[in-house]
């Protein structure tokens, strides 16, 4: 089963050594993917968007992809990986709740929502944060060792790229020709996805320490929308140099995901 998603594109940057490492965070259950769920467990999502502190790393994986790793202060993490052989395309996301012990970070019940035709699958992430703020580790899949990989990444300082919501504001289009989004300077989102009669509204709110890394909420308006009239929440990343926006948002049960890539014309 392939996770629910809509097609468009982006990349990112970030801040200070994670307060996440000082928290006793609990692991949570994994979930199935998209409209075809591969598991019966679920991943919980935040009840509302808040301006949390975040940490961001970027680096390569042993499978030849590029990874952008986002950790929120509540323990939610998003491991966005690029497409196979194409660092500019979104290949999927691994998400769950991570626990921290000293410099070690682990999530035993994460879920990989792949955007390349593979079934969504439970995954385990483990790693450690080094003295120079590197985050290195591995992701493994029970019963699917061919999907296992390791990764190395470097901490991205929030000050590396500072923008405002006025900079993010604008119209974004997806390469599939069915998606168009508009974001106002106040962070309000409106547009269509999947098809001309699948309207959505929503918002983005910058995290406390990254202006290009934002909390995302999308509410679909029914009609032909895959998500009906439900709300999905997650994160979005804006790349000022290219005008790209990339995001991932989960439904309330954590059983389906909306992945997106889009850019300003």
N, C-alpha and C positions, 0 to 999 in steps of 0.2 A: 504494500500500500504506500502511496506517495503522499507526503504531507500536503495539506492545502496551502497554497501560496499565490502570490501574484507577481508578475515579472517586471522588474526595472533595476537600478544600480548605484554603488558607492564605496568610501574608505575613511579612515579616522586617526585621532590623537588623544593625549591625556596627562594625569596628575600624581600627587603625593603618595608616599608609601602607604598602602592600604590600611585603614583603621580596621579592615576586615580581619587582619591577623590578630587583633586584640580581642576579638569577639569569640564566644563559645557558640558556634553556629551548628544547628542540627541538620542532618541530611534529610532528604525527603524522597518520596516514591517516584519512580520513573513512569512514563506514559507512552501511549501509542501515538502514531503519527497520522496527521491529516484526516481525511475522510475514511481511511482504511485501517485504523489503529492496529499496531503490532503487539500491543500489550494492554492489559486491563487496568494497570495502575495509573495514577495521575500525578501531575506536578501542580502544586498550588501556585497561584500568582498573586501579586500584591492587590489589595482591594481598591487602591486608588493611587494615582500618580503623586509622588512626593519628591521634593528636591533633595534626594539622597546624595551622600558622598559616594564617589565612584573611583575605581582604579582601572587603568587601561594599559595593556601590553600588546606588542606586535612582534611577530617573528615567523620563521618557517617551520614546517612539519617534516617528518621523515618521509611522508607520502608525497612530497613535492608540492605542497600547497602553502598558502600564506594564511596566517591566523591572526585575528584581532580578538583579544580576550578582555571581556568587561566583567569586573567584579563590583557589585553594589554593596553598600555597608550592611544591608540586611542579609547578605549571604547569597543572593541570587547571582548566578553567573551566566554569561552568554559567550560561547566559544564559536565565533563566526569564522568559517573557513572558506577559502576561495575554491573556484572550480578546478578540476583536474587539468593541469596544463595551461590554465588561464588565471593569472593572479588578479585580473580586473573584474572577474565574474564571481558572483556569490554561489558557492557550492552547497551550503547548508549551515546548520547551527546545532550546537550541542548545548543544552541548558539544564539547569537543576539548581539545587541549593548546596553550597559548599560549607564544609566545616574547617576550622583552622586550629592547629595545635603548634604553637611556636611559629616557625617559619614554614611549616608544612600546610598544604591546602589539599583537601580531598572531597570528592563527591562520589559516593558509591552507587547512587541511584539516579543518574542523569539520563537524558534521552537525546539521541541524535536524530534530528529531523533533516534528512538528506533531500537536496533539491535536484538530484541528478538521476532519479529513477530507482534508487535503492530504498528498501523498506526502512521505515523508522525503527530504531533499535535502542534498547537499554544500553547504557555505557557507563564506565567508571573512569573518572579523572583523578589523577594524583600528581602532585608536584611540590616544589619548594621554591620559596623566594630567596634569592641570593643577596649578599651584602651590597651588590651594585644594583639592586632592584630588578634583577633578572627573574623570570618565572619560567622554570624548566620542568618538564614532566612527561607524562604519557597518558594516552586514552586507550582503554581496552574494551572489547566487546565479548561477552560470554557466548561461546559457541560459534563466533565468527572471527577467529584470529587473523584472517586476512585483512580485516579492517583496522586492526591495531596500529597505532602510530605513536611516535614520540614527538615532542616539540621543544623549541627553545624560543624565548621571547624577551624583549627589553621593555622596561617601563617607559611610558610616554608621558612627558611632562605636560600638564594642562597649559602652561604658559607658552607652549610651542606654537599654538594657534588660537587666538582669541577672536571670536566673532559675537555678534548680537543676534537676537531673533530677527532683527530687521535685515541682517545679512542673509539669514536662512530663508526669509520670506521670498515667495515667488511661485512660479508655475513649474511643475515637474511632469515629465512624460516618460512612460515606459516604452521600451523597444518593441513590446508586443502589439502596440497600437490600440490597446483596450483600456489603458490606465492613464489617468490624468489627475494630478493632485495640485491643490493651491494651498499655500501656507501664508497666513497674514503675519504682520510684524508683532502681533500679540500671541502668536503660536497656534491660532485656530486653523484646523485642517478641513477642507472640503474637496469632493471630487468623486470619481468613479473608478472602479477596478473590476477586472474579469470581463465585464460587458457594459455597454452603454447605460443599461438600466439597473446597475448595481451601484447605487450611490452610497457614500460614506461621509461621516463627519468625524472630528477628533481634535486632538491637541498634542503639542510637544511642549515640554518644560525642561529647561536646562538643568543638569545636575549641579550640585553646589560648587564643584571645582572644575568642571569641564563645560565650556559653552558649546562645543561641537558634539558632545555626547548628551543626548536628551532622553527623558522618559517619554514614551509614546502611548497614546490611547486612540483606538479607532472604533467607531460604532457604525456597523453596517445598517442599511435602511430597508432590508427585506428585498422584495422583488426576486431577481435571479441570483442574489448574492449567495455564495457558498456558505457563508456564516449566518445567513438569515438576518435577524435583527439584533444580533449579539454584539458584545463589546470585547475586543482583544487588547491586551496591554503588554508592553515590553520596552524596547529601547530603539532609538534611531541615532545614526551617526551622519554628520554633515561634513563634506570635504569642500572647503571654500575654494581651493584652487581649480577644481574641476566642476563645481556646481552639482556634485553627486550627493544623493541621499540614500542611505541604506538602513533597513530596519527589520526587526523581528518582533512579533507580538503573539502571545498565547491566548487561547480562550480560557474561560474561568475554570474549566475542568483540567486544563493542561493537556488535552488529548488532540488538539489541532493547533497548527501554527500558520501564521501569515508571514511569509518572508517577502521583502520587497527591495527592489533597486530602481531608482529613477534619477533623472538629472534635468537640470534647467536647459532649455533649448540653447 
